[in-house]
Amino acid sequence: MKLRAILLIVLWIDTSHAESRPPLTPGERTNGIQTLNAVDSIARQTKDCAALIYLKDRVLSTATWVGADGYFLTKASDAPMLEKAKIRWGDKKSAATREIYRSVVHDLVLGQAVGVTGVSAVTFGSKSNTVGYGQWLTSPTKGGKEVRIGVMSAQRRKIRGDGAAIGVRMDEKTTKGGGVRIVGIAEDSPAAAAGLRPEDVLIELAGENLSEFMRVNEIIHNRQPGEQVDVKYRRAGKIISIQVRLASRTKILQNWEGEDFANGGISVRTDNFSQVIQHDLPLHPLDMGSPLLDLKGHAIGINIARVDRVTTFALPAEVFWKEFQPILEADRHPPKALKP
């Protein structure tokens, strides 16, 4: 009885102590105000160097201004039709875009906002080599409306690729009338986005007639995530033609049943990069293409893939900028036509 009485007294003391503590303010619960005040100057700079790529009223990706005269970089696999898109920034400013150079290796595309000058462009250097594990980093989100901060969460490394996928399970048996019958569709997959359904019959892929399911895998596996392929399928006796944008095979396999539904989604292409900076900034797949900066304002890379809830990959500046900078300068100063 004495021991029980002592335990009750201890529990009563602990409970009363907890209840007497005043509630936390919103700023204390999120640490947002204090933290953002400490990086306020760099936050303003970060917001100005981002824009959004739109196709009609749908956001495709984020763009990083790399020239005051309207040049920008964005994630290539998220912006397959850049010439048809528009770029928006600041206070409802917008412009048409033109594509200059697309790199499948880096999953980046260089474009220019037509007739635009005076934007705040970043300057990529070699400062990413000085960034170490656990160092604070920052990026804009929502096209520059907000800023996120986080840390470099793993060592720089190469990310191997495992090919592309469409996200279908197929009947191994020969289908009456030709083609390959779909028996399952992965959640958040290229097939689902294109409107394919179980019982649809794939009859042509990338211009090739289909007769066995293994050929579907062979055609797609050797392509790059983000590529678009022509597909013909049969549904209820009707032949339908569509284009399907492929995704990383690792993305499809890891998220077949929609396990990522609560985590904000992952990028179409998440692998096959020569080197990445991994960080934990809370970004969305639509934020890919935004700049990654250290807290001194140095642009050290560009966000290229949201992999999961706590993992985003960025390409280090020295990996891609040496390829894109001379192309930008050549487009900016084309050679004069020879006199006849």
C-alpha positions as CSV (number, residue, x, y, z in Angstrom):
1,M,0.0,0.0,0.0
2,K,2.8,2.4,0.8
3,L,4.5,1.8,-2.6
4,R,1.2,2.3,-4.4
5,A,0.7,5.6,-2.5
6,I,4.1,6.8,-3.4
7,L,3.6,6.1,-7.1
8,L,0.3,7.9,-7.1
9,I,1.9,10.9,-5.5
10,V,4.7,10.9,-8.1
11,L,2.2,10.7,-10.9
12,W,0.2,13.5,-9.5
13,I,3.3,15.7,-9.1
14,D,4.4,15.0,-12.7
15,T,0.9,15.7,-14.1
16,S,0.4,18.9,-12.2
17,H,3.9,20.1,-13.3
18,A,3.0,19.5,-17.0
19,E,-0.4,21.2,-16.7
20,S,1.2,24.3,-15.1
21,R,3.5,25.0,-18.1
22,P,2.1,27.7,-20.4
23,P,1.1,26.6,-24.0
24,L,3.7,27.1,-26.8
25,T,3.2,30.0,-29.2
26,P,2.8,29.3,-32.9
27,G,6.3,30.5,-33.5
28,E,7.7,28.2,-30.8
29,R,5.8,25.2,-32.2
30,T,7.2,25.6,-35.7
31,N,10.4,27.5,-35.0
32,G,9.5,29.3,-38.3
33,I,9.7,33.0,-37.4
34,Q,13.0,32.8,-35.6
35,T,14.6,30.6,-38.2
36,L,13.4,32.6,-41.2
37,N,14.4,35.9,-39.6
38,A,18.0,34.5,-39.3
39,V,18.0,33.9,-43.1
40,D,15.8,36.8,-44.2
41,S,18.3,38.4,-46.6
42,I,19.1,35.2,-48.4
43,A,15.4,34.3,-48.5
44,R,14.6,37.5,-50.4
45,Q,17.3,36.7,-52.9
46,T,16.2,33.1,-53.3
47,K,12.6,34.0,-54.0
48,D,13.5,36.3,-56.9
49,C,15.4,33.8,-58.9
50,A,12.6,31.3,-59.4
51,A,9.6,31.1,-61.8
52,L,6.9,28.6,-62.8
53,I,6.5,26.8,-66.1
54,Y,2.8,26.4,-67.1
55,L,1.0,24.5,-69.8
56,K,-2.4,26.1,-70.1
57,D,-3.4,26.4,-66.4
58,R,-1.3,23.4,-65.2
59,V,2.1,23.9,-63.4
60,L,4.7,21.7,-65.0
61,S,7.8,22.6,-63.0
62,T,9.9,25.4,-61.5
63,A,12.5,27.4,-63.5
64,T,15.7,29.0,-62.3
65,W,16.6,32.2,-64.0
66,V,20.2,31.9,-65.3
67,G,20.3,35.1,-67.3
68,A,18.9,38.6,-66.7
69,D,17.7,38.5,-70.3
70,G,15.2,35.7,-69.7
71,Y,17.3,32.6,-69.9
72,F,16.3,29.8,-67.5
73,L,16.8,26.1,-66.6
74,T,14.1,23.6,-65.7
75,K,13.6,19.9,-65.3
76,A,13.4,18.4,-68.7
77,S,11.3,15.3,-68.0
78,D,8.6,17.6,-66.4
79,A,8.5,20.0,-69.3
80,P,8.4,17.9,-72.5
81,M,6.6,20.6,-74.5
82,L,8.4,23.7,-73.5
83,E,7.6,25.6,-76.8
84,K,3.9,25.3,-76.0
85,A,4.4,26.4,-72.3
86,K,4.5,29.8,-70.6
87,I,6.6,31.1,-67.8
88,R,5.2,33.1,-64.9
89,W,6.9,35.0,-62.1
90,G,6.7,37.9,-59.7
91,D,3.4,39.8,-59.6
92,K,1.5,37.9,-62.3
93,K,4.1,38.5,-65.0
94,S,4.2,35.9,-67.8
95,A,5.8,35.3,-71.2
96,A,6.1,32.7,-74.0
97,T,9.1,30.4,-73.9
98,R,11.4,29.0,-76.5
99,E,13.5,25.9,-76.1
100,I,17.2,26.1,-76.8
101,Y,18.9,22.9,-75.6
102,R,17.7,19.7,-73.9
103,S,20.0,17.4,-72.0
104,V,18.7,13.8,-71.4
105,V,21.8,13.1,-69.3
106,H,21.2,15.8,-66.8
107,D,17.4,15.9,-67.2
108,L,17.6,19.7,-67.7
109,V,16.4,22.0,-70.5
110,L,17.6,25.5,-71.3
111,G,15.0,28.0,-72.5
112,Q,14.3,31.7,-72.7
113,A,11.4,33.8,-71.8
114,V,10.6,35.7,-75.0
115,G,11.2,39.4,-74.8
116,V,12.0,39.4,-71.0
117,T,14.8,41.4,-69.4
118,G,15.7,42.5,-65.9
119,V,15.0,39.3,-64.0
120,S,17.1,38.2,-61.0
121,A,19.4,35.5,-62.2
122,V,21.6,33.2,-60.2
123,T,25.3,32.7,-60.8
124,F,26.5,29.1,-60.6
125,G,30.0,28.5,-59.4
126,S,32.0,25.7,-57.8
127,K,30.9,26.4,-54.2
128,S,29.1,23.1,-54.0
129,N,32.4,21.4,-53.3
130,T,32.5,23.3,-50.0
131,V,29.1,22.0,-48.8
132,G,29.3,19.2,-46.3
133,Y,27.0,16.7,-44.6
134,G,24.6,18.5,-42.2
135,Q,25.2,22.0,-43.7
136,W,22.1,24.2,-43.9
137,L,20.7,24.9,-47.4
138,T,17.7,26.8,-48.8
139,S,15.4,26.8,-51.9
140,P,12.4,28.6,-53.1
141,T,9.0,26.8,-53.4
142,K,5.8,27.7,-55.2
143,G,7.7,29.6,-57.8
144,G,9.4,31.9,-55.3
145,K,6.4,32.7,-53.1
146,E,7.9,30.8,-50.1
147,V,11.3,29.6,-49.0
148,R,12.3,26.3,-47.5
149,I,15.4,25.4,-45.4
150,G,17.0,22.1,-44.5
151,V,20.3,20.3,-44.5
152,M,22.5,18.2,-46.7
153,S,21.5,14.8,-45.5
154,A,23.9,12.4,-47.2
155,Q,27.2,12.3,-49.0
156,R,27.4,13.3,-52.6
157,R,27.3,10.3,-54.9
158,K,26.2,8.8,-58.2
159,I,22.6,7.6,-58.6
160,R,22.4,4.6,-60.9
161,G,19.4,4.1,-63.2
162,D,17.3,1.1,-63.8
163,G,15.5,2.2,-67.0
164,A,12.0,3.4,-67.6
165,A,8.6,2.0,-67.0
166,I,5.0,2.5,-68.0
167,G,3.3,1.0,-64.9
168,V,1.2,-1.9,-66.2
169,R,0.9,-5.6,-65.4
170,M,0.2,-7.7,-68.5
171,D,-1.4,-11.1,-69.3
172,E,1.3,-13.5,-70.4
173,K,-1.1,-15.4,-72.6
174,T,-1.7,-14.5,-76.2
175,T,-4.7,-12.3,-76.7
176,K,-7.4,-13.2,-79.2
177,G,-7.3,-10.6,-82.0
178,G,-3.6,-9.7,-81.3
179,G,-2.0,-7.3,-78.8
180,V,-1.2,-7.6,-75.0
181,R,-3.9,-7.4,-72.4
182,I,-3.4,-5.2,-69.3
183,V,-4.4,-6.8,-66.1
184,G,-3.2,-4.2,-63.6
185,I,-2.3,-0.5,-63.4
186,A,0.2,1.1,-60.9
187,E,-1.0,4.0,-58.8
188,D,0.4,7.4,-59.9
189,S,2.0,5.8,-63.0
190,P,2.4,6.9,-66.6
191,A,-0.3,4.4,-67.6
192,A,-2.7,5.7,-65.0
193,A,-2.0,9.3,-66.0
194,A,-2.7,8.5,-69.7
195,G,-6.0,6.9,-68.8
196,L,-5.2,3.2,-69.5
197,R,-7.3,0.7,-67.6
198,P,-7.2,-3.1,-66.9
199,E,-8.7,-5.1,-69.8
200,D,-7.3,-2.5,-72.3
201,V,-5.3,-4.3,-75.0
202,L,-2.0,-2.8,-76.1
203,I,-1.6,-3.3,-79.9
204,E,1.2,-0.9,-80.8
205,L,4.1,0.7,-78.8
206,A,6.5,3.3,-80.3
207,G,5.4,2.3,-83.8
208,E,5.9,-1.4,-83.3
209,N,3.0,-4.0,-83.4
210,L,2.8,-6.0,-80.2
211,S,2.2,-9.8,-80.0
212,E,3.9,-10.7,-76.6
213,F,4.2,-9.0,-73.3
214,M,7.9,-9.3,-72.9
215,R,8.4,-7.0,-75.9
216,V,6.6,-4.2,-74.1
217,N,9.2,-4.4,-71.3
218,E,12.1,-4.5,-73.8
219,I,10.9,-1.4,-75.7
220,I,10.3,0.7,-72.6
221,H,13.2,-0.5,-70.4
222,N,15.9,0.9,-72.8
223,R,14.3,4.4,-72.9
224,Q,14.9,7.3,-70.6
225,P,12.3,8.4,-67.9
226,G,10.6,11.5,-69.1
227,E,10.5,10.4,-72.8
228,Q,7.1,10.2,-74.5
229,V,6.1,7.2,-76.5
230,D,3.2,6.6,-78.9
231,V,0.7,4.0,-77.7
232,K,-2.2,2.4,-79.5
233,Y,-4.7,0.3,-77.6
234,R,-8.0,-1.4,-78.0
235,R,-11.0,-0.9,-75.7
236,A,-14.4,-2.3,-76.3
237,G,-13.5,-2.8,-80.0
238,K,-12.4,0.8,-80.5
239,I,-8.7,1.7,-81.3
240,I,-7.4,4.7,-79.4
241,S,-4.0,6.5,-79.9
242,I,-2.3,8.3,-77.0
243,Q,1.1,9.5,-75.9
244,V,2.5,8.3,-72.6
245,R,5.4,10.0,-70.7
246,L,7.5,7.3,-69.1
247,A,8.7,7.3,-65.5
248,S,11.7,5.8,-63.6
249,R,11.3,2.1,-63.1
250,T,12.4,2.4,-59.5
251,K,9.6,5.0,-58.9
252,I,6.9,2.6,-60.3
253,L,8.1,-0.5,-58.4
254,Q,8.5,1.4,-55.0
255,N,5.1,3.0,-55.3
256,W,3.0,0.4,-57.1
257,E,0.1,0.4,-54.7
258,G,0.2,4.2,-54.0
259,E,2.3,4.0,-50.8
260,D,3.4,7.5,-51.3
261,F,-0.1,9.0,-51.2
262,A,0.5,10.9,-48.0
263,N,3.9,12.2,-48.8
264,G,3.2,14.7,-51.6
265,G,4.3,12.6,-54.6
266,I,7.6,11.8,-56.2
267,S,9.3,12.9,-59.5
268,V,8.8,11.2,-62.8
269,R,12.5,10.6,-63.1
270,T,14.3,9.9,-59.8
271,D,17.6,8.2,-60.9
272,N,20.4,7.9,-63.4
273,F,22.3,11.0,-62.3
274,S,26.1,11.2,-62.5
275,Q,26.3,13.0,-59.1
276,V,23.8,14.4,-56.6
277,I,23.6,16.5,-53.5
278,Q,21.0,14.9,-51.2
279,H,19.0,17.1,-48.8
280,D,15.8,17.1,-46.7
281,L,14.2,20.4,-47.7
282,P,10.4,19.9,-47.7
283,L,9.8,20.4,-51.4
284,H,7.1,19.2,-53.9
285,P,7.8,17.5,-57.2
286,L,6.6,20.7,-58.9
287,D,9.5,22.5,-57.1
288,M,12.1,20.6,-59.2
289,G,14.1,22.9,-61.4
290,S,14.4,25.4,-58.5
291,P,17.9,26.6,-57.4
292,L,19.6,25.2,-54.3
293,L,21.7,27.8,-52.3
294,D,23.8,27.8,-49.2
295,L,23.2,30.4,-46.5
296,K,25.7,32.7,-48.0
297,G,23.7,33.0,-51.2
298,H,25.9,30.9,-53.4
299,A,23.9,28.9,-56.0
300,I,25.4,25.5,-55.5
301,G,23.0,23.4,-57.6
302,I,19.5,22.8,-59.0
303,N,16.8,20.5,-57.5
304,I,16.2,17.6,-59.9
305,A,14.2,14.9,-58.2
306,R,11.9,14.4,-55.2
307,V,12.5,10.8,-54.2
308,D,10.5,10.4,-51.0
309,R,9.1,12.4,-48.0
310,V,12.6,13.3,-46.7
311,T,14.8,12.9,-49.8
312,T,15.4,15.3,-52.6
313,F,18.3,15.2,-55.1
314,A,20.0,18.3,-56.6
315,L,22.6,18.4,-59.4
316,P,25.8,20.1,-58.2
317,A,26.4,23.2,-60.3
318,E,29.8,22.1,-61.6
319,V,28.2,18.9,-63.0
320,F,25.9,20.7,-65.5
321,W,26.8,24.4,-65.8
322,K,30.0,23.8,-67.8
323,E,27.8,22.2,-70.4
324,F,25.0,24.8,-70.5
325,Q,26.9,28.0,-70.0
326,P,28.6,28.0,-73.5
327,I,25.3,27.0,-75.2
328,L,23.6,30.0,-73.5
329,E,26.4,32.4,-74.5
330,A,26.3,31.1,-78.1
331,D,22.6,31.7,-78.3
332,R,23.0,35.1,-76.7
333,H,25.7,36.1,-79.2
334,P,25.0,34.2,-82.5
335,P,27.6,34.6,-85.2
336,K,26.9,37.3,-87.8
337,A,25.8,36.1,-91.3
338,L,28.6,36.1,-93.9
339,K,28.3,38.8,-96.5
340,P,27.5,37.4,-100.0
